[in-house]
Amino acid sequence: MKTGYWLIGFAVANAVLYSALLPLWEGFDEPFHFGYVQRLANGGGFPDVRSDRLSREVAVSIQDAPASEGVKVNLPQVTTYAEFFSWTPERRAQARQRLREIPTEYRWQSSGLPSYEAHQAPLAYILLAIPERMMAGMPLPSRVLVLRLLAALAGSLLLYAGGNSLCGELGLGQPYRSIAMFCVLATQMTWATLAHIANDWLAVPLAIWTLVFLMRCAADATTARIAAASLALSAGLLTKAYFLALIPVLWGICGVRRGLRGLAVSTAILAICAGPWYMRAVLLYGDMTGMPQARAGVGLAEILHAAPTMNWPKIALDSVRLGLWTANNTFRTFSMATLNVVIAASVAALLLWAFSRHSRAEWAMAAYCAAFLVALTYAGVETFVFTHGGATTPSAWYAQVLVTPLLVLALLGTSRWRRAGLLPAALLPLLFGYVLAVTYVFRLIPLYAGYQGRGSLRDIALLYGRHFEALSANLGSASLGPVWIVFGLTGVVVALIAVLEVRLIRELLS
């Protein structure tokens, strides 16, 4: 069987596993994103973030679903994981049952909780609102699981197809193409971003597809290709506001390659397709994004004043680490030494690309990366100002728009320097696969089973051996999906990691 089929199976297994493993609302800001979906499903129209409220159904569920200490800071009514696992098994079972028995009519009733994600662009929520309305009679946890599965499966397959197209535009052949896609699919933050209810499941693959069309436009800027790139970017703009960073890239390519005619075509399409949504935001909030930072008055002057005071080397390294691994809403860390090795191998491969000759498509890709880096930097400073120094990095899920392009460029670099690139090309899949296997077996499953130990090999062996019954019972009281699916698919994913690594290294050395 071709490696591509193994990779698709790997994507599907991870999508289902991650969706089932995460407890209810453990995804980043998930209840507030779900609130947007539910409002649309209920026929409530587009929300206004200044006045929109979560449904009573979501508000009640937040009280019974366990959450991290960080979430409790913003929502004092939640039960932390430490508190939840201090309860008796009977009490935890009662809480889980209450979640399934929330009255159906609560979805139509408003609560007092502000829906702070209601400023987001609507496309991803519209697509999820259709199945949410169709499942209106099902218990809330079941609906959330189905929506997660739909988002994770659609997002990962779109991302895989987009990454493959990206490799094709660059002429990246096998086995480097498969190694790049394996590393993308073995990145923990890929699944933390895609496998929860939000808009990122659509935004991340749309960013990659927009890049594909931008590269095609850079190679040959026909009117049809300009229109395709503009439509892809419009879809992105209707999904998430960070696509605003790519408008100058599109205009730059169109202006250089086709002059005023190209600019006119791209501008007209963007204005017709995405313009009304952003005009609405300006009229409502006085800003195109509607983000709380902008609504609070954080502007360019404050950002320019604060930027020189920040510790940029530390922020850059922390941002890269967070872009690779963040334990969902608990924001726990992985081994810094391991992540540093992953980063070093990736940087070595990227340097090989930097010291090679570049095609026009690669320059378009570099412009895409530069535009998003500027946007991420702006977001980081904006967050720093808004939180009065409490946070210094942009949200980790924003960085996922760069992970696939940078890994593809890294493998492109190793392919051009056969001898020097052999070691990083072999190391990258081994490192990414190792991190993902450890993520499930040593980190996330014990975390969501209430385990607070050190996580050493001996401790984890005892946990899965002598204490497996308690581990299963605890995990079953917290995870959204059945515990047998979680354990079964964990075994499948770890086995697929081993199979794929053997295949990839063998192909690389042949």
Beta strands, then each sheet from edge to edge (+ up, - down):
strand 1: 53-55
strand 2: 66-67
strand 3: 79-80
strand 4: 110-114
sheet 1: 1+ 4-
sheet 2: 2+ 3+
end
